[in-house]
């Protein structure tokens, strides 16, 4: 074994690992090595001075070590390890008593290093065994966790089993995802196992959940009850943001106000709920439009974007509103057209800037006269 020519991070690190206090004497001062992080870099180390300040140092500039208060130089370290330093051929002078004592101290240190390292290894092995036992216990608990028909029954998120409005109310009331509460953990588990769509984990309010539910992609919508909450894409296209937001508030209020034991029914459909809501917004008329006898002259006319129109339906709460058409949309299944216009005048039920959606037979081109 060749003698070392400078103290390295490996030499220093072995003492740190065995929790033996060690200091390096470099640049005329002692620096304390606080952890293995201080000597990770093989070229530059770090040490703490008496004032608690950290300093960089070059391992090659280390003059000696202080190990548990014992001074260790390169010579004493090499001799303690039985390394031939090449000095045997020289005529040795009688060693002074302090040097013999220093060599004995270094031998004692190396024995302590060995004992301490053996103890550290034993402790590490025991820790690994404890960890292995804990992991086996968790694995056993996971295998015993009941899963029935692809549903986590104990989680309380059996969406396939929703039968009453009370079931629905409990589910949307417990949607808040919080890592510190059980319901949040169970939602995450159900999502991870594929029992709930991933977007459920990103919502924490009933409105947020309902908004995601009605806007599912028809081709990728969830199965079971959650799938029933989707609105067909064609019908969704005719709904502007204002109507959608108001509809969601209406649905939340409707769901949460129903008696808990009221059955939802297999024919529950969010499409039907939206159509009913739009019909109500259009003054109790269906989204198929007015009867042909009302304003027949406009029935087949399609307004264009930018046209100025006036609401001429005396039974509509927005009667008399005037605005600029910003979009014309076809209703699904050939049910007619609607115009979305931005109001420019004021009334008891409307004001400038408001966006209104009306079937075109409720509107006429505005000629500037009241």
MISEMI-582139 format. One line per field, with one value per residue (C-alpha): residue in one letter; residue number from 1; x, y, z. Coordinates in nm, 2 decimals. Layout:
type <- [A/...]
seq <- [NUM/...]
east <- [X/...]
north <- [Y/...]
up <- [Z/...]
This chain:
type <- [X/X/X/X/X/X/X/X/X/X/X/X/X/X/X/X/X/X/X/X/X/X/X/X/X/X/X/X/X/X/X/X/X/X/X/X/X/X/X/X/X/X/X/X/X/X/X/X/X/X/X/X/X/X/X/X/X/X/X/X/X/X/X/X/X/X/X/X/X/X/X/X/X/X/X/X/X/X/X/X/X/X/X/X/X/X/X/X/X/X/X/X/X/X/X/X/X/X/X/X/X/X/X/X/X/X/X/X/X/X/X/X/X/X/X/X/X/X/X/X/X/X/X/X/X/X/X/X/X/X/X/X/X/X/X/X/X/X/X/X/X/X/X/X/X/X/X/X/X/X/X/X/X/X/X/X/X/X/X/X/X/X/X/X/X/X/X/X/X/X/X/X/X/X/X/X/X/X/X/X/X/X/X/X/X/X/X/X/X/X/X/X/X/X/X/X/X/X/X/X/X/X/X/X/X/X/X/X/X/X/X/X/X/X/X/X/X/X/X/X/X/X/X/X/X/X/X/X/X/X/X/X/X/X/X/X/X/X/X/X/X/X/X/X/X/X/X/X/X/X/X/X/X/X/X/X/X/X/X/X/X/X/X/X/X/X/X/X/X/X/X/X/X/X/X/X/X/X/X/X/X/X/X/X/X/X/X/X/X/X/X/X/X/X/X/X/X/X/X/X/X/X/X/X/X/X/X/X/X/X/X/X/X/X/X/X/X/X/X/X/X/X/X/X/X/X/X/X/X/X/X/X/X/X/X/X/X/X/X/X/X/X/X/X/X/X/X/X/X/X/X/X/X/X/X/X/X/X/X/X/X/X/X/X/X/X/X/X/X/X]
seq <- [1/2/3/4/5/6/7/8/9/10/11/12/13/14/15/16/17/18/19/20/21/22/23/24/25/26/27/28/29/30/31/32/33/34/35/36/37/38/39/40/41/42/43/44/45/46/47/48/49/50/51/52/53/54/55/56/57/58/59/60/61/62/63/64/65/66/67/68/69/70/71/72/73/74/75/76/77/78/79/80/81/82/83/84/85/86/87/88/89/90/91/92/93/94/95/96/97/98/99/100/101/102/103/104/105/106/107/108/109/110/111/112/113/114/115/116/117/118/119/120/121/122/123/124/125/126/127/128/129/130/131/132/133/134/135/136/137/138/139/140/141/142/143/144/145/146/147/148/149/150/151/152/153/154/155/156/157/158/159/160/161/162/163/164/165/166/167/168/169/170/171/172/173/174/175/176/177/178/179/180/181/182/183/184/185/186/187/188/189/190/191/192/193/194/195/196/197/198/199/200/201/202/203/204/205/206/207/208/209/210/211/212/213/214/215/216/217/218/219/220/221/222/223/224/225/226/227/228/229/230/231/232/233/234/235/236/237/238/239/240/241/242/243/244/245/246/247/248/249/250/251/252/253/254/255/256/257/258/259/260/261/262/263/264/265/266/267/268/269/270/271/272/273/274/275/276/277/278/279/280/281/282/283/284/285/286/287/288/289/290/291/292/293/294/295/296/297/298/299/300/301/302/303/304/305/306/307/308/309/310/311/312/313/314/315/316/317/318/319/320/321/322/323/324/325/326/327/328/329/330/331/332/333/334/335/336/337/338/339/340/341/342/343/344/345/346/347/348/349/350/351/352/353/354/355/356/357/358/359/360/361/362/363/364/365/366/367/368/369/370]
east <- [0.00/0.14/0.15/-0.09/0.07/-0.23/-0.54/-0.84/-1.21/-1.22/-0.98/-1.17/-1.51/-1.44/-1.41/-1.72/-1.92/-1.82/-1.92/-1.57/-1.51/-1.26/-1.10/-0.86/-0.58/-0.55/-0.43/-0.32/-0.66/-0.87/-1.20/-1.46/-1.61/-1.98/-2.11/-2.02/-2.18/-1.88/-1.64/-1.85/-1.64/-1.31/-1.12/-1.27/-1.40/-1.59/-1.53/-1.67/-1.45/-1.49/-1.74/-1.97/-1.87/-1.82/-1.50/-1.37/-1.04/-0.81/-0.74/-0.38/-0.32/-0.42/-0.12/-0.27/-0.60/-0.74/-0.93/-1.10/-0.84/-0.55/-0.31/-0.26/-0.01/0.05/0.34/0.16/-0.15/0.07/0.26/-0.06/-0.19/0.14/0.23/0.60/0.69/1.04/1.21/1.33/1.66/1.75/1.94/1.67/1.74/1.61/1.24/1.14/0.88/0.60/0.64/0.59/0.29/0.15/0.19/0.01/-0.27/-0.31/-0.33/-0.59/-0.79/-0.78/-0.91/-1.19/-1.27/-1.31/-1.53/-1.74/-1.79/-1.89/-2.14/-2.28/-2.31/-2.50/-2.74/-2.80/-2.88/-3.13/-3.29/-3.32/-3.48/-3.73/-3.81/-3.86/-4.10/-4.30/-4.32/-4.44/-4.71/-4.83/-4.84/-5.05/-5.29/-5.32/-5.41/-5.67/-5.84/-6.19/-6.25/-6.59/-6.70/-6.43/-6.54/-6.37/-6.67/-6.51/-6.41/-6.76/-6.71/-6.92/-7.05/-7.20/-7.44/-7.59/-7.97/-8.10/-8.03/-7.90/-7.62/-7.54/-7.54/-7.29/-7.06/-7.04/-7.02/-6.71/-6.51/-6.26/-5.92/-5.71/-5.42/-5.49/-5.84/-5.96/-6.20/-5.92/-5.70/-5.98/-6.06/-5.69/-5.70/-6.01/-5.86/-5.54/-5.73/-5.94/-6.27/-6.30/-6.20/-5.87/-6.03/-6.23/-5.90/-5.87/-6.21/-6.31/-6.65/-6.99/-6.99/-6.64/-6.74/-7.06/-6.87/-6.62/-6.90/-7.12/-6.82/-6.69/-6.58/-6.87/-6.61/-6.43/-6.70/-6.70/-6.92/-7.21/-7.37/-7.09/-7.15/-7.51/-7.40/-7.24/-7.41/-7.40/-7.13/-7.38/-7.61/-7.32/-7.21/-7.52/-7.47/-7.26/-7.06/-7.33/-7.60/-7.37/-7.27/-7.63/-7.73/-7.47/-7.59/-7.94/-7.84/-7.64/-7.94/-8.18/-7.97/-7.89/-8.26/-8.41/-8.51/-8.23/-8.45/-8.58/-8.48/-8.29/-8.42/-8.25/-8.38/-8.19/-8.03/-7.84/-7.93/-8.30/-8.22/-8.03/-8.31/-8.57/-8.36/-8.31/-8.68/-8.75/-8.50/-8.68/-9.01/-9.14/-9.10/-8.91/-8.58/-8.76/-8.86/-9.19/-9.50/-9.49/-9.78/-9.56/-9.35/-9.35/-9.18/-8.86/-8.89/-8.67/-8.43/-8.08/-7.92/-7.56/-7.27/-7.26/-7.63/-7.83/-8.14/-8.43/-8.62/-8.99/-9.14/-9.37/-9.38/-9.00/-8.85/-8.59/-8.85/-8.72/-8.35/-8.14/-7.79/-7.53/-7.53/-7.20/-7.28/-7.55/-7.57/-7.76/-7.96/-7.91/-8.13/-8.26/-8.44/-8.36/-8.12/-8.03/-7.87/-7.63/-7.62/-7.46/-7.71/-7.65/-7.95/-8.09/-8.41/-8.54/-8.41/-8.12/-7.83/-7.54/-7.28/-7.51/-7.50/-7.84/-7.93/-8.27/-8.43/-8.42/-8.80/-8.80/-8.58/-8.60/-8.35/-8.34/-8.41/-8.34/-8.70/-8.85]
north <- [0.00/0.34/0.60/0.89/1.22/1.44/1.40/1.33/1.35/0.97/0.97/1.25/1.10/0.77/0.95/1.15/0.84/0.68/0.99/1.06/1.44/1.56/1.90/1.99/2.23/2.44/2.79/2.84/2.75/2.45/2.39/2.15/1.90/1.89/1.62/1.41/1.68/1.90/1.66/1.53/1.72/1.54/1.87/2.13/2.07/2.29/2.34/2.55/2.79/2.89/3.15/2.91/3.04/2.79/2.81/2.64/2.46/2.26/1.91/1.95/2.24/2.04/2.02/1.78/1.65/1.67/1.35/1.34/1.59/1.38/1.54/1.32/1.41/1.23/1.04/0.92/0.82/0.62/0.45/0.36/0.19/0.00/0.18/0.19/0.55/0.48/0.61/0.27/0.30/0.61/0.61/0.67/0.88/0.77/0.88/1.11/1.01/1.23/1.07/0.72/0.84/0.99/0.66/0.47/0.72/0.68/0.30/0.34/0.57/0.32/0.05/0.28/0.36/-0.02/-0.08/0.23/0.13/-0.23/-0.08/0.15/-0.14/-0.34/-0.05/0.00/-0.37/-0.36/-0.05/-0.23/-0.53/-0.30/-0.13/-0.47/-0.58/-0.25/-0.29/-0.65/-0.54/-0.26/-0.51/-0.75/-0.47/-0.37/-0.73/-0.74/-0.41/-0.50/-0.44/-0.55/-0.52/-0.27/-0.03/0.07/0.02/0.16/0.48/0.62/0.71/0.44/0.66/0.36/0.31/0.65/0.60/0.90/1.27/1.21/0.99/1.26/1.54/1.34/1.29/1.64/1.77/1.56/1.65/1.87/1.71/1.76/1.53/1.56/1.42/1.07/1.17/1.34/1.03/0.81/1.03/1.00/0.63/0.59/0.80/0.60/0.28/0.41/0.42/0.80/1.03/1.22/1.56/1.49/1.54/1.90/2.03/2.11/2.26/2.14/2.41/2.31/1.95/2.01/2.24/1.96/1.70/1.87/1.96/1.60/1.50/1.29/1.04/1.01/1.07/0.87/0.56/0.52/0.80/1.06/0.99/1.10/1.44/1.52/1.75/1.66/1.86/1.99/2.12/2.26/2.47/2.68/2.78/3.09/3.13/3.34/3.08/2.80/2.97/3.04/2.69/2.54/2.75/2.64/2.27/2.29/2.46/2.20/1.90/2.02/2.12/1.77/1.54/1.30/0.99/1.10/0.86/1.01/0.76/0.58/0.84/1.13/1.34/1.66/1.72/1.74/1.96/2.21/2.21/2.27/2.55/2.72/2.69/2.87/3.14/3.18/3.25/2.90/2.83/2.52/2.56/2.46/2.83/3.02/2.90/2.98/3.22/3.46/3.69/3.45/3.72/3.66/3.28/3.19/3.49/3.44/3.74/3.80/3.89/4.26/4.32/4.53/4.35/4.43/4.19/4.21/3.94/4.12/3.81/3.80/3.96/4.12/4.27/4.59/4.51/4.62/4.49/4.38/4.02/3.86/3.50/3.29/2.92/2.62/2.42/2.05/1.81/2.09/2.27/2.61/2.89/3.13/3.46/3.58/3.96/4.22/4.46/4.83/4.99/4.99/4.84/4.70/4.36/4.43/4.68/4.77/4.49/4.21/3.90/3.76/3.44/3.43/3.23/3.44/3.46/3.68/3.94/4.17/4.40/4.73/5.04/5.30/5.37/5.29]
up <- [0.00/-0.10/0.17/0.13/0.04/0.15/0.36/0.12/0.16/0.19/0.49/0.66/0.57/0.75/1.08/1.02/0.93/1.26/1.45/1.58/1.62/1.37/1.28/1.00/1.06/0.74/0.67/1.04/1.20/1.29/1.11/1.24/0.99/1.08/0.84/0.54/0.32/0.41/0.23/-0.06/-0.32/-0.38/-0.44/-0.20/0.15/0.40/0.77/1.05/1.25/1.62/1.53/1.35/1.00/0.72/0.51/0.20/0.20/-0.03/0.11/-0.01/0.23/0.54/0.77/1.04/1.18/1.53/1.60/1.94/2.05/1.93/1.67/1.36/1.09/0.76/0.90/1.21/1.00/0.75/1.02/1.21/0.90/0.86/0.53/0.43/0.41/0.27/0.57/0.70/0.50/0.68/1.01/1.26/1.56/1.90/1.91/2.18/2.43/2.29/1.94/2.08/2.27/1.95/1.76/2.04/2.04/1.66/1.69/1.96/1.72/1.44/1.67/1.77/1.41/1.34/1.64/1.57/1.20/1.30/1.54/1.27/1.03/1.29/1.35/0.98/0.94/1.23/1.07/0.74/0.91/1.09/0.75/0.58/0.86/0.83/0.45/0.48/0.72/0.48/0.20/0.41/0.50/0.13/0.03/0.29/0.18/0.04/-0.33/-0.46/-0.82/-0.90/-0.63/-0.31/-0.08/0.24/0.06/0.03/-0.33/-0.49/-0.77/-0.95/-0.66/-0.65/-0.62/-0.43/-0.41/-0.06/-0.21/-0.47/-0.20/0.01/-0.28/-0.40/-0.04/0.02/-0.29/-0.12/-0.17/0.14/0.22/0.59/0.58/0.49/0.22/0.02/0.05/-0.06/-0.37/-0.47/-0.42/-0.63/-0.91/-0.90/-0.94/-1.22/-1.03/-1.07/-1.36/-1.29/-1.31/-0.99/-0.80/-0.93/-0.80/-0.45/-0.49/-0.61/-0.89/-1.00/-1.01/-1.21/-1.45/-1.53/-1.54/-1.80/-2.02/-2.06/-2.41/-2.54/-2.68/-2.34/-2.08/-1.76/-1.73/-1.50/-1.31/-1.38/-1.75/-1.71/-1.59/-1.93/-2.17/-2.54/-2.72/-2.98/-2.71/-2.52/-2.82/-2.80/-2.44/-2.37/-2.05/-1.87/-1.93/-1.83/-1.50/-1.42/-1.51/-1.28/-0.99/-1.06/-1.07/-0.75/-0.57/-0.72/-0.62/-0.27/-0.20/-0.28/0.00/0.07/0.02/-0.32/-0.59/-0.88/-1.14/-1.42/-1.67/-1.51/-1.78/-1.76/-2.12/-2.03/-1.73/-1.95/-2.22/-1.95/-1.80/-2.15/-2.22/-1.89/-1.98/-2.31/-2.13/-2.10/-2.48/-2.58/-2.76/-3.08/-3.10/-3.12/-3.29/-3.66/-3.61/-3.42/-3.64/-3.94/-4.14/-3.93/-3.89/-4.18/-4.15/-4.02/-3.86/-3.93/-3.69/-3.64/-3.71/-3.47/-3.34/-3.11/-2.89/-3.00/-2.78/-2.54/-2.32/-2.28/-1.97/-2.20/-2.43/-2.58/-2.54/-2.83/-2.91/-3.16/-3.27/-3.19/-3.28/-3.45/-3.35/-3.47/-3.22/-3.23/-3.43/-3.66/-3.38/-3.52/-3.45/-3.16/-3.17/-2.90/-2.88/-2.66/-2.51/-2.58/-2.40/-2.05/-1.91/-1.58/-1.66/-1.89/-1.92/-2.16/-2.19/-2.09/-2.32/-2.41/-2.61/-2.79/-3.07/-3.38/-3.41/-3.10/-3.28/-3.57/-3.74/-3.55/-3.77/-3.52/-3.41/-3.07]
